[in-house]
Amino acid sequence: MSNCPCGSGLSLDACCGPIIAGTPATTAEALMRSRYSAYVTRGYAHLGSSLSAEQRKDFAPDDAQRWAENSEWLGLTIHRTEQGGPADTVGLVEFTARFKTEGQEREHHEVAVFGREDGRWVYTGAANAPGKTVRRETPKLGRNDPCFCGSGKKYKKCCGAAA
């Protein structure tokens, strides 16, 4: 018995294997883990069937298979979950999937949104990641300020003219 690729510490048969085979996931996190494991174990049918009807419209099984087979899967980290329990109808799972493709290690970080369709958990999309705050280190240059290039002209008549 091998450990489940999702990193739960359980065997594949006791963790993601049954979900990949068609048993409904009991939580949004369990579905997220099974989707990662499906890439590792080549469970392509599960990748499509675990999508919402809206997401299935854009799903390309051949692309998913090509990506899975051309990648070495290095691990899954679940950062947090919100709702997504057995009694919930929606849930969020923030995760990072690490993989190696074309000789480079990469990470896919996402806040995945899950919902229920016909009583089963399905992936419905990604939540907008919180934006990063941009902190300006220098004062903002106004249109009527002298141009930063040193020409002596106003910014709006010099380097700011093209902007």
C-alpha positions as a Markdown table, in Angstrom:
| # | Residue | x | y | z |
|---|---|---|---|---|
| 1 | Met | 0.0 | 0.0 | 0.0 |
| 2 | Ser | 1.4 | 3.3 | -1.0 |
| 3 | Asn | 0.8 | 6.7 | 0.7 |
| 4 | Cys | -1.8 | 8.9 | -1.0 |
| 5 | Pro | -0.2 | 11.5 | -3.2 |
| 6 | Cys | -2.2 | 14.3 | -1.5 |
| 7 | Gly | 0.0 | 14.2 | 1.6 |
| 8 | Ser | -2.6 | 13.1 | 4.1 |
| 9 | Gly | -0.4 | 10.3 | 5.4 |
| 10 | Leu | -3.1 | 7.7 | 4.6 |
| 11 | Ser | -2.9 | 5.1 | 2.0 |
| 12 | Leu | -4.4 | 5.9 | -1.4 |
| 13 | Asp | -7.1 | 3.2 | -0.8 |
| 14 | Ala | -8.1 | 4.9 | 2.5 |
| 15 | Cys | -8.0 | 8.4 | 1.2 |
| 16 | Cys | -8.4 | 9.7 | -2.4 |
| 17 | Gly | -8.6 | 6.4 | -4.2 |
| 18 | Pro | -12.4 | 5.8 | -3.6 |
| 19 | Ile | -13.2 | 9.4 | -4.5 |
| 20 | Ile | -11.3 | 9.1 | -7.7 |
| 21 | Ala | -13.2 | 5.9 | -8.4 |
| 22 | Gly | -16.5 | 7.7 | -8.0 |
| 23 | Thr | -17.4 | 7.8 | -4.3 |
| 24 | Pro | -18.6 | 11.3 | -3.4 |
| 25 | Ala | -16.2 | 13.4 | -1.3 |
| 26 | Thr | -17.5 | 14.3 | 2.1 |
| 27 | Thr | -15.8 | 17.7 | 2.2 |
| 28 | Ala | -14.5 | 20.3 | -0.2 |
| 29 | Glu | -11.0 | 19.6 | 1.1 |
| 30 | Ala | -11.3 | 15.9 | 0.4 |
| 31 | Leu | -12.4 | 16.7 | -3.2 |
| 32 | Met | -9.4 | 19.1 | -3.6 |
| 33 | Arg | -7.0 | 16.4 | -2.4 |
| 34 | Ser | -8.6 | 13.9 | -4.8 |
| 35 | Arg | -8.3 | 16.2 | -7.7 |
| 36 | Tyr | -4.5 | 16.6 | -7.0 |
| 37 | Ser | -4.2 | 12.8 | -6.6 |
| 38 | Ala | -6.0 | 12.3 | -9.9 |
| 39 | Tyr | -3.3 | 14.2 | -11.7 |
| 40 | Val | -0.6 | 12.1 | -10.0 |
| 41 | Thr | -2.4 | 8.7 | -10.6 |
| 42 | Arg | -3.7 | 9.6 | -14.0 |
| 43 | Gly | -7.4 | 9.5 | -13.0 |
| 44 | Tyr | -8.5 | 11.7 | -15.8 |
| 45 | Ala | -12.2 | 10.8 | -15.7 |
| 46 | His | -12.3 | 12.2 | -12.1 |
| 47 | Leu | -10.9 | 15.5 | -13.2 |
| 48 | Gly | -13.8 | 16.1 | -15.5 |
| 49 | Ser | -16.5 | 14.6 | -13.3 |
| 50 | Ser | -15.5 | 16.7 | -10.3 |
| 51 | Leu | -16.1 | 20.0 | -12.1 |
| 52 | Ser | -19.3 | 22.0 | -12.0 |
| 53 | Ala | -21.4 | 22.0 | -15.1 |
| 54 | Glu | -20.2 | 25.5 | -15.9 |
| 55 | Gln | -16.5 | 24.5 | -15.5 |
| 56 | Arg | -17.0 | 21.4 | -17.7 |
| 57 | Lys | -17.8 | 23.6 | -20.6 |
| 58 | Asp | -14.2 | 24.7 | -20.8 |
| 59 | Phe | -12.5 | 21.5 | -19.7 |
| 60 | Ala | -10.2 | 19.9 | -22.3 |
| 61 | Pro | -9.5 | 16.3 | -21.2 |
| 62 | Asp | -6.6 | 16.0 | -23.6 |
| 63 | Asp | -4.9 | 19.1 | -22.2 |
| 64 | Ala | -5.3 | 17.9 | -18.7 |
| 65 | Gln | -3.8 | 14.5 | -19.6 |
| 66 | Arg | -0.9 | 16.1 | -21.5 |
| 67 | Trp | -0.1 | 18.4 | -18.5 |
| 68 | Ala | -0.4 | 15.5 | -16.0 |
| 69 | Glu | 1.8 | 13.2 | -18.0 |
| 70 | Asn | 4.5 | 15.9 | -18.7 |
| 71 | Ser | 4.8 | 16.8 | -15.1 |
| 72 | Glu | 6.4 | 15.3 | -12.1 |
| 73 | Trp | 4.1 | 15.9 | -9.1 |
| 74 | Leu | 6.0 | 17.0 | -6.0 |
| 75 | Gly | 3.4 | 17.6 | -3.4 |
| 76 | Leu | 0.3 | 19.3 | -2.2 |
| 77 | Thr | 0.0 | 21.8 | 0.7 |
| 78 | Ile | -3.4 | 22.8 | 2.0 |
| 79 | His | -3.0 | 26.3 | 3.6 |
| 80 | Arg | -6.6 | 26.8 | 4.8 |
| 81 | Thr | -10.2 | 25.9 | 4.4 |
| 82 | Glu | -13.3 | 27.8 | 4.9 |
| 83 | Gln | -16.6 | 26.0 | 5.3 |
| 84 | Gly | -16.8 | 23.0 | 2.9 |
| 85 | Gly | -17.8 | 20.6 | 5.6 |
| 86 | Pro | -20.4 | 17.8 | 5.3 |
| 87 | Ala | -23.3 | 20.1 | 6.1 |
| 88 | Asp | -22.1 | 23.1 | 4.0 |
| 89 | Thr | -23.1 | 24.0 | 0.4 |
| 90 | Val | -20.0 | 26.0 | -0.4 |
| 91 | Gly | -16.3 | 25.9 | 0.6 |
| 92 | Leu | -12.9 | 27.4 | -0.1 |
| 93 | Val | -9.7 | 25.6 | -0.1 |
| 94 | Glu | -6.4 | 27.5 | -0.4 |
| 95 | Phe | -3.7 | 25.2 | -1.6 |
| 96 | Thr | -0.3 | 25.0 | -3.4 |
| 97 | Ala | 0.5 | 22.2 | -5.8 |
| 98 | Arg | 4.1 | 21.7 | -6.5 |
| 99 | Phe | 5.2 | 20.1 | -9.8 |
| 100 | Lys | 8.2 | 19.9 | -12.1 |
| 101 | Thr | 7.7 | 20.4 | -15.9 |
| 102 | Glu | 10.2 | 21.1 | -18.6 |
| 103 | Gly | 13.0 | 20.7 | -16.1 |
| 104 | Gln | 11.7 | 23.5 | -13.8 |
| 105 | Glu | 10.0 | 23.3 | -10.4 |
| 106 | Arg | 6.8 | 25.3 | -10.3 |
| 107 | Glu | 4.0 | 26.0 | -7.9 |
| 108 | His | 0.3 | 26.5 | -8.5 |
| 109 | His | -1.2 | 28.5 | -5.7 |
| 110 | Glu | -5.0 | 29.0 | -5.7 |
| 111 | Val | -8.0 | 29.7 | -3.5 |
| 112 | Ala | -10.4 | 27.1 | -5.0 |
| 113 | Val | -14.1 | 27.5 | -4.7 |
| 114 | Phe | -16.3 | 24.4 | -4.3 |
| 115 | Gly | -20.0 | 24.0 | -4.3 |
| 116 | Arg | -22.6 | 21.2 | -4.4 |
| 117 | Glu | -24.4 | 19.9 | -7.5 |
| 118 | Asp | -26.9 | 17.1 | -7.0 |
| 119 | Gly | -25.6 | 16.8 | -3.5 |
| 120 | Arg | -22.0 | 16.2 | -4.6 |
| 121 | Trp | -19.0 | 18.5 | -4.1 |
| 122 | Val | -17.7 | 20.0 | -7.3 |
| 123 | Tyr | -15.0 | 22.5 | -8.2 |
| 124 | Thr | -16.6 | 25.7 | -9.3 |
| 125 | Gly | -13.6 | 28.0 | -9.9 |
| 126 | Ala | -11.0 | 30.1 | -8.3 |
| 127 | Ala | -11.6 | 33.0 | -5.9 |
| 128 | Asn | -9.9 | 36.2 | -6.7 |
| 129 | Ala | -6.6 | 36.2 | -4.8 |
| 130 | Pro | -6.2 | 39.2 | -2.4 |
| 131 | Gly | -4.3 | 41.9 | -4.1 |
| 132 | Lys | -0.9 | 43.0 | -2.9 |
| 133 | Thr | -0.5 | 46.5 | -1.4 |
| 134 | Val | 1.8 | 48.7 | -3.5 |
| 135 | Arg | 3.8 | 51.1 | -1.4 |
| 136 | Arg | 5.2 | 54.1 | -3.2 |
| 137 | Glu | 8.8 | 54.8 | -2.0 |
| 138 | Thr | 9.0 | 58.2 | -3.7 |
| 139 | Pro | 6.4 | 61.0 | -4.0 |
| 140 | Lys | 4.1 | 60.7 | -6.9 |
| 141 | Leu | 5.1 | 62.9 | -9.8 |
| 142 | Gly | 2.4 | 65.3 | -10.9 |
| 143 | Arg | 1.7 | 66.5 | -14.5 |
| 144 | Asn | 2.9 | 70.0 | -13.7 |
| 145 | Asp | 6.0 | 69.0 | -11.7 |
| 146 | Pro | 9.5 | 69.3 | -13.4 |
| 147 | Cys | 10.3 | 66.2 | -15.4 |
| 148 | Phe | 12.5 | 63.6 | -13.6 |
| 149 | Cys | 14.8 | 63.4 | -16.6 |
| 150 | Gly | 16.3 | 66.8 | -15.8 |
| 151 | Ser | 15.2 | 68.5 | -19.1 |
| 152 | Gly | 13.7 | 71.5 | -17.2 |
| 153 | Lys | 10.3 | 71.0 | -18.9 |
| 154 | Lys | 7.1 | 70.0 | -17.1 |
| 155 | Tyr | 6.5 | 66.3 | -16.9 |
| 156 | Lys | 3.4 | 66.5 | -19.0 |
| 157 | Lys | 5.3 | 68.2 | -21.8 |
| 158 | Cys | 8.3 | 65.8 | -21.6 |
| 159 | Cys | 8.4 | 62.2 | -20.6 |
| 160 | Gly | 4.8 | 62.3 | -19.5 |
| 161 | Ala | 3.6 | 63.3 | -23.0 |
| 162 | Ala | 3.6 | 59.7 | -24.2 |
| 163 | Ala | 1.8 | 58.4 | -21.1 |
